[in-house]
Amino acid sequence: MGRLLDKVKIFEFSKVCDPRGNLSFIEEGCHVPFSIKRVFYIYDVPGGETRGGHAHRENSTVLIAVSGSFDLHLSDGEDEIVVRMNRANKGVLIPPGVWDSMHDFTTGTVCLALCDHHYEEEDYIRDLDEYNEFLKSLRN
């Protein structure tokens, strides 16, 4: 199976600097390693709240803090990494099987998510016991 966290990738997207403001762009298959099937964004997160708290069976997601910042916690059931999301031209690829949770949102944060699958509730693993069983099935 290998370490799932080894499949996590941090991208730095192009940044076109201009005195009128910066511009970054993302093209599917070029800047993210998949065709984009779904886009959503998280915003107006109340102080102290946590988002995420799940893994996916098949879906891959790239998260970007387009405004503000938050801490992205990623785990494979054994190890954990924390990535501070605080730049609009930085994205993190979360592959299937990696548990994610987002903490410590600053006021005005907007988190953009790019996904390689359409929404399917069955793809979500929201219970840690179920997640541990899923990880066991990957190891066998």
C-alpha positions in Angstrom: 0.0 0.0 0.0 2.8 2.4 0.8 2.3 5.5 2.9 -0.8 7.4 1.9 0.7 10.7 3.1 3.5 10.2 0.5 0.8 10.8 -2.2 -0.1 14.3 -0.7 1.3 16.9 -3.0 1.8 20.7 -2.5 1.5 22.8 -5.6 2.6 26.3 -6.2 0.4 27.8 -8.9 1.7 30.4 -11.3 1.5 34.0 -10.0 1.3 36.8 -12.4 2.4 40.0 -10.5 0.9 43.3 -11.6 0.7 46.6 -9.8 -3.1 46.4 -10.1 -3.1 43.0 -8.2 -1.8 39.5 -8.7 -3.4 36.8 -10.8 -3.1 33.0 -10.4 -4.7 30.4 -12.7 -5.4 26.7 -12.7 -6.0 24.5 -15.7 -7.2 20.9 -15.3 -4.7 18.3 -16.4 -1.9 20.9 -16.4 -1.8 22.4 -12.8 -3.8 19.7 -11.1 -3.3 16.0 -12.0 -6.9 15.3 -12.9 -10.0 16.5 -14.8 -12.0 18.8 -12.5 -15.5 17.4 -12.0 -16.7 19.5 -9.0 -15.8 22.8 -7.5 -17.0 24.1 -4.1 -15.9 26.6 -1.6 -16.1 26.9 2.2 -16.5 30.4 3.8 -18.0 32.2 6.8 -16.6 29.5 9.1 -17.4 30.6 12.7 -14.4 31.0 15.1 -13.3 27.7 16.7 -15.2 25.5 14.1 -13.6 22.6 12.3 -14.4 21.6 8.7 -13.6 18.3 6.9 -13.3 15.4 9.4 -13.5 12.7 6.7 -11.7 10.7 4.0 -12.8 9.7 0.6 -12.7 6.2 -0.9 -12.1 7.4 -4.5 -12.2 11.2 -4.8 -9.1 13.3 -4.9 -9.3 17.0 -3.9 -7.0 20.0 -4.2 -7.6 22.6 -1.5 -6.6 26.3 -1.9 -7.0 29.1 0.6 -8.0 31.8 -1.8 -8.4 34.3 1.1 -7.4 34.1 4.7 -5.8 31.1 6.3 -6.4 27.8 8.1 -4.4 24.7 9.2 -5.0 21.6 7.1 -4.4 18.4 9.2 -3.9 15.2 7.1 -3.6 11.7 8.4 -3.2 8.2 7.1 -4.1 6.5 10.4 -0.5 6.3 11.5 1.2 9.6 10.7 -0.1 13.2 10.5 1.1 16.3 8.7 -0.2 19.9 9.2 0.0 22.3 6.3 -0.6 26.0 6.9 -2.9 27.2 4.1 -2.3 30.9 3.7 -1.4 31.7 0.1 -3.9 32.0 -2.8 -1.3 30.4 -5.2 -0.7 27.3 -3.0 -2.8 24.1 -3.3 -2.6 20.7 -1.6 -3.6 17.5 -3.3 -5.5 15.2 -0.9 -5.6 11.7 -2.4 -8.2 9.0 -1.6 -7.8 7.4 1.8 -6.2 10.4 3.5 -8.3 11.8 6.5 -8.5 15.6 6.4 -9.7 18.2 8.9 -9.3 22.0 8.8 -8.8 24.1 11.9 -8.0 27.6 13.0 -9.7 29.6 10.3 -9.0 33.3 10.2 -11.9 35.8 9.7 -12.8 36.0 6.0 -11.2 32.8 4.9 -12.4 31.3 1.7 -11.2 27.7 0.9 -11.6 26.5 -2.7 -11.9 22.8 -3.4 -11.3 21.1 -6.8 -12.4 17.5 -7.1 -12.0 14.7 -9.6 -15.4 13.2 -8.8 -19.0 14.5 -8.6 -20.5 14.5 -5.1 -21.4 11.0 -3.9 -22.2 10.6 -0.2 -21.2 6.9 -0.4 -17.6 8.0 -1.2 -17.2 9.8 2.2 -15.9 8.0 5.3 -17.0 10.1 8.2 -16.5 7.6 11.1 -13.0 6.8 12.4 -13.8 3.2 13.1 -15.0 2.8 9.5 -11.9 4.6 8.3 -9.6 2.2 10.2 -11.5 -0.7 8.6 -11.0 0.9 5.2 -7.3 1.3 5.8 -7.1 -2.4 6.8 -8.7 -3.4 3.5 -6.1 -1.3 1.6 -3.3 -3.2 3.3 -4.7 -6.6 2.4 
